[in-house]
Amino acid sequence: MSRPVLLVRDPELARRILITDFSQFKIHDKEVNEELDPMSAFIFNFEGERWKILRQKLNPIFSAAKLKGMWSQMMECQEELTRYLDRLIAEGREFEVRGVMKKFALDVIGTCAFGLNCGAIQDEESEFRKIMDGIIKESNVFFFRSLLHSMGLGWVLALLEVKRLGDKTVEDFFFNLVRECVKLRAESGNSRNDLMQHLINLQHEEQESLKQSNSNAKPLMTDAVVAANTFEFFIDGFETSAGTLAFIFYELALNPEVMDKCREEVKATLAKHGGNLPYDSLKDLTYIQCVIDEALRKYPALGRMERVSKDAYELSEISFTMKKNTIINIPVYALHHDPKYFPNPHRFDPDRFSEENKHNIVPGTYLPFGDGPRMCMGMRFAFMEMKAAIASLVMKYDIKPSEKTEVPLKFARTNIVTTAANGIWLNWTPRKIEN
């Protein structure tokens, strides 16, 4: 009743599956019913020509020009985060780092991508926070569904009527969010350089094109597709960035020499740019980029990637043929921690990714954002967000282990994304301002 899974640990084969022959593999074989579950109509679930067209339409959202336009809004979120941390510290309140970074990440994605003030950092009753926390609490359901599908037991989900991506409340929230954004921008006549405006423009352009051509073709940019991709961008820009930032501050607390290097780099960058950190200064934060890359190696957001063969696929070099619908598991966490590719893998060493050393990384062994044509579109946005947080907070605070800091960390077993089972707890104290 169960299905075999092909575990691919060979980097070259992984690259063939993800890059060279990516079109011969599906992202998954889970049943997606967009009529029953409109929130499943996001790009991750699309295949073939439909995926290709939507990917081409969405790629410009994360161009350098658009990211640059978001930078000042991102720094406003960073300043709000600093004020919040100052208040927590002044009140003597302990806080779990990932929880605070989730508030920051939610405000960033809301402000920069959708022009919304989520109020997640300061407002404990923020509706956005309640909705997103509710989604994350459902991660056990996602884990359960993925496990059954990988075992070939998807029919059990149908029997139990576990068909929807999530709570109907989530669906209603994001559909209403899109409708209100469209309505407000139409009434005000204002447009923004953000993801929401790009989705609105794509929908309007498609509607106009179909009208002018008098075509009966089925539109791609339906309300469901716009709402579902809004949902996906919130999830992707919220949970994974927050988790990675928490792991980064954990490692900086345990490795003060790394934090000192980060501070020296920020000081030099500030001096170069007149005491400011404009968007163009990000390229100067090369060591902080190495810190981010190493954190993503040690703590990849997703511990594995899955693909499914569309047809039989021959591996002539080992005289083996994958059958149609073979589930392929690429163990990202295992590759990232294989001493053959990353010596002393449990050591946090950002210099692995320096200009002098990064050529030693074997292609196909480092996959925090996937690889190939289906690589994560939001990677540059995530890097920008994390650099903003790291550069600001290492200069503002001394970050050290506390009595509650767990060494080594234990990971939650049922979460989709890599998460510390007992949270990340550190001691934060304001630094003296350097002259």
C-alpha positions as CSV (number, residue, x, y, z in Angstrom):
1,M,0.0,0.0,0.0
2,S,3.0,2.3,0.5
3,R,5.2,3.7,-2.2
4,P,9.0,3.4,-2.4
5,V,11.0,6.7,-2.3
6,L,14.2,7.2,-4.2
7,L,16.7,9.0,-1.9
8,V,19.1,11.1,-4.1
9,R,22.3,12.0,-2.3
10,D,24.5,12.3,-5.4
11,P,24.9,16.1,-6.1
12,E,25.2,15.6,-9.8
13,L,22.0,13.6,-10.0
14,A,20.3,16.2,-7.8
15,R,21.3,18.9,-10.3
16,R,20.0,16.9,-13.2
17,I,16.6,16.6,-11.5
18,L,16.5,20.2,-10.4
19,I,18.1,21.9,-13.4
20,T,19.0,20.0,-16.5
21,D,15.9,17.8,-16.7
22,F,13.6,19.7,-14.3
23,S,10.7,19.6,-16.8
24,Q,10.6,15.8,-16.5
25,F,9.7,16.0,-12.8
26,K,6.7,17.4,-10.9
27,I,7.1,19.4,-7.7
28,H,4.8,16.9,-6.0
29,D,1.9,14.5,-6.8
30,K,-0.6,15.8,-4.2
31,E,-4.1,16.3,-5.4
32,V,-4.9,20.0,-5.8
33,N,-8.5,21.0,-6.3
34,E,-8.6,24.7,-6.8
35,E,-12.5,24.8,-6.8
36,L,-12.7,23.1,-3.5
37,D,-9.6,24.9,-2.1
38,P,-8.9,28.2,-3.8
39,M,-5.9,28.9,-1.6
40,S,-4.0,26.1,-3.3
41,A,-3.9,28.1,-6.6
42,F,-0.4,29.4,-6.0
43,I,2.7,29.0,-8.2
44,F,4.3,26.3,-6.1
45,N,1.4,24.0,-7.1
46,F,1.5,24.9,-10.8
47,E,3.1,22.7,-13.4
48,G,3.9,22.9,-17.1
49,E,3.0,25.9,-19.3
50,R,0.8,27.4,-16.6
51,W,3.7,27.5,-14.2
52,K,6.0,28.8,-16.8
53,I,3.7,31.8,-17.8
54,L,3.0,32.7,-14.1
55,R,6.7,32.5,-13.2
56,Q,7.6,34.9,-16.1
57,K,4.9,37.3,-14.9
58,L,6.0,37.2,-11.3
59,N,9.8,37.3,-11.7
60,P,10.0,41.1,-12.2
61,I,8.5,41.6,-8.7
62,F,12.0,40.9,-7.2
63,S,14.1,43.0,-9.6
64,A,16.8,45.2,-8.2
65,A,14.8,48.3,-9.0
66,K,11.8,47.1,-7.1
67,L,13.8,45.9,-4.1
68,K,15.6,49.3,-4.0
69,G,12.2,51.0,-3.8
70,M,11.3,48.8,-0.8
71,W,14.5,49.5,1.2
72,S,13.4,52.7,3.1
73,Q,10.1,50.9,4.2
74,M,12.2,47.9,5.4
75,M,14.4,50.2,7.4
76,E,11.3,51.8,9.0
77,C,10.3,48.3,10.1
78,Q,13.8,47.8,11.5
79,E,13.6,51.0,13.5
80,E,10.2,49.8,14.9
81,L,11.8,46.5,15.9
82,T,14.6,48.3,17.7
83,R,12.1,50.4,19.7
84,Y,10.2,47.2,20.6
85,L,13.4,45.4,21.8
86,D,14.4,48.5,23.8
87,R,11.0,48.4,25.6
88,L,11.3,44.7,26.3
89,I,14.8,45.1,27.7
90,A,13.9,48.1,29.8
91,E,11.0,46.2,31.3
92,G,13.2,43.2,32.1
93,R,11.1,40.9,30.0
94,E,12.6,37.7,28.5
95,F,11.7,37.0,25.0
96,E,12.0,34.1,22.5
97,V,14.0,35.4,19.6
98,R,12.2,33.6,16.8
99,G,8.9,35.0,18.1
100,V,10.2,38.5,17.9
101,M,11.7,38.0,14.4
102,K,8.3,36.7,13.2
103,K,6.8,40.0,14.2
104,F,9.5,41.9,12.3
105,A,9.2,39.6,9.2
106,L,5.4,40.0,9.1
107,D,5.6,43.8,9.2
108,V,8.3,43.7,6.5
109,I,6.3,41.6,4.1
110,G,3.1,43.5,4.8
111,T,4.7,46.9,4.4
112,C,7.1,46.3,1.5
113,A,5.0,43.8,-0.5
114,F,1.5,44.9,0.1
115,G,1.6,48.5,1.4
116,L,-0.1,47.4,4.7
117,N,0.6,48.3,8.2
118,C,0.3,44.9,9.9
119,G,1.2,46.3,13.3
120,A,2.7,42.9,14.2
121,I,5.6,44.3,16.2
122,Q,3.8,46.6,18.6
123,D,0.2,45.3,18.5
124,E,-0.4,42.1,20.5
125,E,-3.9,41.9,19.0
126,S,-2.8,42.4,15.4
127,E,-5.2,40.5,13.1
128,F,-2.3,39.6,10.8
129,R,-0.4,38.0,13.7
130,K,-3.4,36.0,14.7
131,I,-4.0,34.7,11.2
132,M,-0.4,33.8,10.6
133,D,0.0,32.2,14.0
134,G,-3.0,30.1,13.2
135,I,-1.5,29.0,9.9
136,I,1.7,27.9,11.6
137,K,-0.2,26.0,14.3
138,E,-1.6,23.9,11.5
139,S,1.9,22.8,10.5
140,N,1.1,19.4,12.1
141,V,-1.7,18.9,9.6
142,F,0.7,19.8,6.7
143,F,3.3,17.4,8.1
144,F,0.6,14.6,8.4
145,R,-0.6,15.2,4.8
146,S,3.0,15.2,3.4
147,L,3.8,12.0,5.3
148,L,0.8,10.1,4.0
149,H,1.4,11.3,0.4
150,S,5.0,10.2,0.5
151,M,3.8,6.8,1.6
152,G,1.3,6.5,-1.2
153,L,-1.6,6.8,1.2
154,G,-3.2,9.9,-0.1
155,W,-6.5,8.0,-0.3
156,V,-6.6,8.2,3.5
157,L,-6.9,12.0,3.3
158,A,-9.8,11.7,0.9
159,L,-11.5,9.2,3.3
160,L,-11.0,11.6,6.2
161,E,-12.0,14.6,4.0
162,V,-8.7,16.4,4.7
163,K,-8.8,18.3,1.5
164,R,-8.4,22.0,2.2
165,L,-5.0,23.7,2.5
166,G,-6.1,25.3,5.7
167,D,-8.8,27.0,7.7
168,K,-11.7,28.7,5.8
169,T,-10.9,31.8,7.9
170,V,-7.5,32.0,6.2
171,E,-9.1,31.9,2.8
172,D,-11.6,34.6,3.6
173,F,-9.0,36.8,5.2
174,F,-6.7,36.8,2.1
175,F,-9.6,37.1,-0.4
176,N,-10.9,40.1,1.6
177,L,-7.3,41.5,1.8
178,V,-7.0,41.5,-2.0
179,R,-10.4,43.0,-2.6
180,E,-9.8,45.8,-0.1
181,C,-6.4,46.6,-1.6
182,V,-7.7,46.7,-5.1
183,K,-10.7,48.9,-4.0
184,L,-8.6,51.3,-2.0
185,R,-6.0,51.8,-4.7
186,A,-8.7,52.3,-7.3
187,E,-10.5,54.8,-5.2
188,S,-7.4,56.8,-4.2
189,G,-5.8,56.6,-7.7
190,N,-2.6,55.8,-5.9
191,S,-0.3,53.0,-7.0
192,R,2.8,51.6,-5.2
193,N,6.0,50.0,-6.3
194,D,5.1,46.7,-4.5
195,L,4.1,43.1,-5.1
196,M,0.4,43.8,-4.6
197,Q,0.4,46.5,-7.3
198,H,2.3,44.1,-9.6
199,L,-0.4,41.4,-9.2
200,I,-3.2,44.0,-9.7
201,N,-1.5,45.3,-12.9
202,L,-1.0,41.7,-14.2
203,Q,-4.7,41.0,-13.7
204,H,-5.8,44.2,-15.4
205,E,-3.5,43.7,-18.3
206,E,-4.8,40.2,-18.8
207,Q,-8.4,41.3,-18.6
208,E,-7.8,44.0,-21.2
209,S,-5.9,41.7,-23.5
210,L,-8.7,39.1,-23.4
211,K,-11.3,41.8,-24.0
212,Q,-9.5,43.3,-27.0
213,S,-8.9,39.9,-28.6
214,N,-12.5,38.9,-27.9
215,S,-11.0,35.7,-26.6
216,N,-12.8,33.0,-24.7
217,A,-9.6,31.7,-23.2
218,K,-9.6,31.0,-19.5
219,P,-7.8,33.8,-17.6
220,L,-4.7,32.9,-15.6
221,M,-4.8,35.8,-13.1
222,T,-8.1,35.0,-11.5
223,D,-9.1,36.4,-8.1
224,A,-8.2,33.0,-6.6
225,V,-4.7,33.0,-8.2
226,V,-4.0,36.6,-7.0
227,A,-5.3,35.8,-3.4
228,A,-3.5,32.4,-3.3
229,N,-0.1,33.9,-4.4
230,T,-0.6,36.7,-1.9
231,F,-1.0,34.0,0.7
232,E,2.1,32.2,-0.5
233,F,4.3,35.3,-0.5
234,F,3.2,36.0,3.1
235,I,4.1,32.5,4.2
236,D,7.4,32.4,2.3
237,G,8.4,35.9,3.5
238,F,7.4,35.4,7.1
239,E,8.2,32.0,8.6
240,T,11.4,31.1,6.9
241,S,13.1,34.6,7.2
242,A,12.1,34.8,10.9
243,G,13.5,31.3,11.6
244,T,16.8,32.0,9.8
245,L,17.3,35.3,11.7
246,A,16.7,33.5,15.0
247,F,19.3,30.9,14.2
248,I,21.8,33.6,13.0
249,F,21.5,35.5,16.3
250,Y,21.9,32.2,18.2
251,E,25.1,31.5,16.4
252,L,26.4,35.1,16.8
253,A,25.8,34.8,20.6
254,L,27.8,31.5,20.7
255,N,30.5,32.8,18.4
256,P,31.4,36.4,19.5
257,E,34.4,36.6,17.2
258,V,31.9,36.2,14.3
259,M,29.8,39.0,15.7
260,D,32.8,41.2,16.1
261,K,33.6,40.7,12.4
262,C,30.1,41.7,11.5
263,R,30.3,44.9,13.6
264,E,33.6,45.8,12.0
265,E,32.1,45.4,8.5
266,V,29.1,47.5,9.4
267,K,31.3,50.2,10.9
268,A,33.4,50.3,7.7
269,T,30.2,50.4,5.5
270,L,28.7,53.2,7.6
271,A,31.9,55.2,7.3
272,K,31.9,54.7,3.5
273,H,28.3,55.9,3.1
274,G,28.3,58.9,5.4
275,G,27.0,57.2,8.5
276,N,24.0,55.6,6.6
277,L,23.1,52.2,5.2
278,P,21.4,52.9,1.8
279,Y,20.3,50.1,-0.4
280,D,23.5,50.4,-2.5
281,S,25.6,49.6,0.7
282,L,24.2,46.1,0.9
283,K,26.8,44.9,-1.6
284,D,29.5,46.0,0.9
285,L,28.2,43.6,3.6
286,T,30.0,40.6,2.2
287,Y,30.9,39.0,5.5
288,I,27.3,39.3,6.7
289,Q,26.3,37.6,3.5
290,C,28.7,34.8,4.4
291,V,27.0,34.6,7.9
292,I,23.6,34.3,6.3
293,D,24.8,31.6,3.8
294,E,26.4,29.6,6.6
295,A,23.2,29.8,8.7
296,L,21.2,28.6,5.8
297,R,23.7,25.7,5.4
298,K,23.5,24.7,9.0
299,Y,19.8,25.4,9.4
300,P,18.1,25.0,6.0
301,A,14.5,26.1,6.3
302,L,13.4,22.9,4.6
303,G,15.2,19.7,5.4
304,R,14.4,18.0,2.2
305,M,13.0,18.6,-1.3
306,E,10.6,16.3,-3.1
307,R,10.1,15.7,-6.8
308,V,8.0,13.1,-8.7
309,S,9.0,11.6,-12.1
310,K,6.4,12.4,-14.7
311,D,7.4,9.4,-16.8
312,A,10.1,6.6,-16.7
313,Y,13.5,8.2,-16.3
314,E,16.7,6.4,-17.2
315,L,19.9,6.6,-15.3
316,S,22.2,4.9,-17.8
317,E,25.4,5.4,-15.8
318,I,24.1,3.1,-13.1
319,S,21.7,1.0,-15.3
320,F,18.6,2.1,-13.4
321,T,15.3,3.4,-14.6
322,M,12.9,5.3,-12.4
323,K,9.4,4.3,-12.9
324,K,6.7,6.8,-13.6
325,N,5.5,8.6,-10.5
326,T,8.6,7.7,-8.5
327,I,8.9,9.9,-5.4
328,I,12.3,11.5,-5.2
329,N,13.7,12.8,-1.9
330,I,16.7,15.2,-2.0
331,P,17.9,15.3,1.6
332,V,19.0,19.0,1.9
333,Y,19.8,18.8,5.6
334,A,21.9,15.7,5.1
335,L,23.8,17.2,2.1
336,H,24.5,20.4,4.1
337,H,25.9,18.3,7.0
338,D,27.9,15.8,5.0
339,P,31.6,16.1,6.1
340,K,32.6,15.0,2.6
341,Y,31.3,18.3,1.3
342,F,31.4,20.5,4.4
343,P,34.3,19.6,6.7
344,N,33.4,19.8,10.4
345,P,29.8,20.4,9.4
346,H,28.5,21.2,12.9
347,R,30.9,24.1,13.3
348,F,29.5,27.6,12.4
349,D,32.1,28.9,9.9
350,P,31.0,31.7,7.6
351,D,34.4,31.7,5.9
352,R,33.2,28.6,3.9
353,F,31.4,31.1,1.7
354,S,34.2,33.7,1.4
355,E,35.5,34.7,-2.1
356,E,38.6,32.6,-1.3
357,N,36.7,29.5,-0.3
358,K,33.3,29.3,-2.0
359,H,34.8,27.6,-5.1
360,N,35.3,24.6,-2.8
361,I,31.5,24.1,-2.5
362,V,30.5,21.2,-4.7
363,P,27.5,22.2,-7.0
364,G,24.4,20.4,-5.8
365,T,25.4,20.2,-2.2
366,Y,24.1,23.6,-1.1
367,L,20.4,24.0,-1.7
368,P,18.7,26.4,0.9
369,F,16.5,27.9,-1.8
370,G,16.4,25.0,-4.2
371,D,18.0,25.1,-7.5
372,G,17.3,25.5,-11.2
373,P,14.2,27.2,-12.8
374,R,12.1,26.5,-9.8
375,M,14.5,28.2,-7.4
376,C,12.9,30.5,-4.8
377,M,12.0,33.8,-6.4
378,G,12.1,35.7,-3.1
379,M,15.8,34.9,-2.3
380,R,17.0,38.4,-2.9
381,F,14.2,39.9,-0.9
382,A,15.1,37.6,2.0
383,F,18.8,38.5,1.9
384,M,17.9,42.2,1.9
385,E,15.6,41.7,4.9
386,M,18.1,39.7,6.9
387,K,21.0,42.1,6.2
388,A,18.8,45.0,7.4
389,A,18.2,43.2,10.7
390,I,21.7,41.9,11.3
391,A,23.5,45.2,10.4
392,S,21.2,47.2,12.7
393,L,21.0,44.9,15.7
394,V,24.6,43.8,16.1
395,M,25.5,47.5,16.4
396,K,22.7,48.3,18.8
397,Y,23.0,45.3,21.2
398,D,25.4,42.9,22.9
399,I,23.9,39.4,22.3
400,K,25.0,36.6,24.5
401,P,23.8,33.2,25.7
402,S,21.4,33.2,28.7
403,E,20.6,30.6,31.3
404,K,17.8,29.4,29.0
405,T,20.0,29.0,25.9
406,E,20.0,25.4,24.7
407,V,23.3,24.0,23.5
408,P,23.0,22.1,21.3
409,L,19.6,23.0,19.9
410,K,16.9,20.3,19.6
411,F,14.7,20.5,16.6
412,A,10.9,20.3,16.5
413,R,10.0,17.0,14.8
414,T,6.7,17.8,13.2
415,N,7.2,21.3,11.8
416,I,7.5,21.8,8.1
417,V,10.3,24.3,8.5
418,T,13.4,23.8,10.7
419,T,12.5,25.1,14.1
420,A,14.1,24.9,17.6
421,A,11.9,22.7,19.7
422,N,12.2,24.8,22.8
423,G,12.7,28.2,21.2
424,I,15.8,30.4,21.1
425,W,16.5,32.4,24.2
426,L,19.4,34.9,24.4
427,N,20.5,37.8,26.6
428,W,20.2,41.2,24.9
429,T,21.7,44.3,26.4
430,P,22.1,47.8,24.8
431,R,25.6,48.6,23.7
432,K,27.3,51.9,24.4
433,I,27.3,54.2,21.4
434,E,30.8,54.3,19.9
435,N,32.3,57.6,18.9
